[in-house]
Amino acid sequence: MAQPPVLQLDNVVKRYGAREVLKGLNLAVHRGECVALLGPNGAGKSTTVSLALGLSVATAGRVQLLGYDMGAQGHLARAQVGVVPQYDSLDPDFTVIENLQVYGRYFSLQGAVLRERAIELLGFARLSDRRDDAVSALSGGMRRRLMLARSLVNGPQMLFLDEPTTGLDPTAKHGMWDGLLALKRQGMAILLTTHDMDEAERLADRVAVLNGGVVVALDTPRALIETHVGTQVLEVWGAGAAAYLNDRLGVAATEQEHRGEMVFLRNETASRALERIRVERPAEVECLFRPGNLEDVFFRLTGRALDRQFNEGGEE
């Protein structure tokens, strides 16, 4: 018999006054699964997380976390989850290990049990040799690893991650990803919000694309790419790129996707255009041929909303 989801949102609606932020959202996260939320600012990602944690109450629909109905029972569920916020919230007045121990006391951990847990997590975060250092002495990557370790003090059944690798260099970023993948293999359920498409593609088992308060697509990263983009993408740019594609290659406007000054072609159109460019080598055009990715999916499903938001402004 299949286990129930760790987190489940059923037909959730959230209104702030006359503004409807979520419009019947459905989402589930299972044990050992990472679900990534993608979408432009204002799509409803932060509202979804707030409802999932019981920090906000749904206008309609049902939110369950660890079997608890979020609302009156929200505190019981929150005691069994971990949260890694986007911004550093470590206490600068405490050492590395003290940050873990002080946080653990919020969950009624004490004495030798708390100390052993802190030491174990320092090993997981590869910070054992920095245990007595001030937090200010840590690099950005070390601080993010410590934030992750702190979120695990209470032995959570689910993690909520908000842009966990923001500002990290590639080495530190991959270190964080390794730690998160290890947790997932151990059965941890993870809800990830990120603007890093590579991060979503590497960590997520399923990706939910939010736009206008609804999930417009939900599937594995590979399935989303194959369904909405295809396997081949040609990026074309240069002062004469538009004229070259329109006039000399006769690429129909419906086969072109514009992102600023760059033009993106897909699949057979991309292959045909690449062959001509390789033969003709036009000086006014540069190009890059590559596989489709989640960023292409993001623009494909939310691009118009992004253009409108850039012009009008928008909030999460």
Disulfide bonds with the S-S distance in Angstrom:
none
